[in-house]
Amino acid sequence: MSNTEDFYEPEVYDARAQGVPGDVEFFLGLAKEADTAGHPVLELATGTGRIAIPIARAGIRVVGLDLSESMLAQAAEKSGELANVRWVQGDMQAFVLPEKFGLICIPFRSFQHLLTVADQIACLECVHRHLAPGGRLALDLFNPDIVVMGQWLGAKRGGLQRRRDDYVSPDTASVVKAWETRDYYPASQELKSTFIDEELDDDGVVVSKVYRGLRLRYVFRYEMEHLLARCGFEVEDVFGDCFGAPFGDTSPEMVFVARKGA
C-alpha cells in the first residue's frame, strides 16, 4: 500500500492479487527470528495488514503503520480477534513509537513510493532509530529492467498493456480487466503508471472504467546499498526474490536484509 493517498479502496485492494510471490513466508520467517530474540516487529506501509496479520497470527507482537486511515480501519476489522497487533496511523518518513523493534519490514515495494533521496534517507534514519541493537530492516524493491524501460521510452510510448491481475469487483461481482500505461523519467528515476480498470457485464461489455495514477522511484542495487550504508546499516543479504534466490541480472526483485550498525 502506498504511504501516500489510497491507490485502491481497501475492499478493492484486498480483492486484487497483491504482493510478491513468497513474501508472506519470507517476512514471517524474519519476524520469528526477531520474536525469538524478544523483540516485536514493525511493518511500514502496512495497508490492510496482508503481512502484519499472518505475523500476529503466529503469536508475534507486531505493529502495522500506514498513512491511510481507511486501510488501517480495514486491517483492524480483519484482525479483531488478535490482541498482539496494533495499528498506527503515521508517515514512514517521520514516525515516533515508544518501543524498539527487532525487525522493521517494508514489503511489496512500498519504499519506492518515496520519490526523492531526501525522503528515502528520512525513512531509513527513522527506521534506524526504532531498531533494537542488532535489529534488522527487510525491504523489497523491483529490479529495474532497462530493456522494458527502453521499450516504454520508445516503441511502446503512449500505448497500453494488459495486466495479469484481473479481479472480481467486491461490490458487483463483475469481472474487472486491468490495463496499464507507463512513463519513465530517467533523470529523476521515476516511473509514472496509469492503471485502467474496466468492469464488464455478463456479455463482456465495458460498463465502467476507472483511471488511477501511481508514481514510484526506481533504484538500482548499489544505489540502495549506499543509501543503507549512509544511514547506518550493514547489508546482510540481497536476494533476487522472496524465496531466497541469489540476486542476478534477470531477478524480478531486490530483497534486502540489513542489520543496524553501531
Helices and strands as residue ranges (DSSP letters): H 10-15, H 23-36, E 41-44, H 52-57, E 62-66, H 69-78, E 85-89, E 101-106, G 110-113, H 117-130, E 131-142, H 146-153, E 161-162, E 167-168, E 175-185, E 190-200, E 206-217, H 221-230, E 233-239, E 253-260
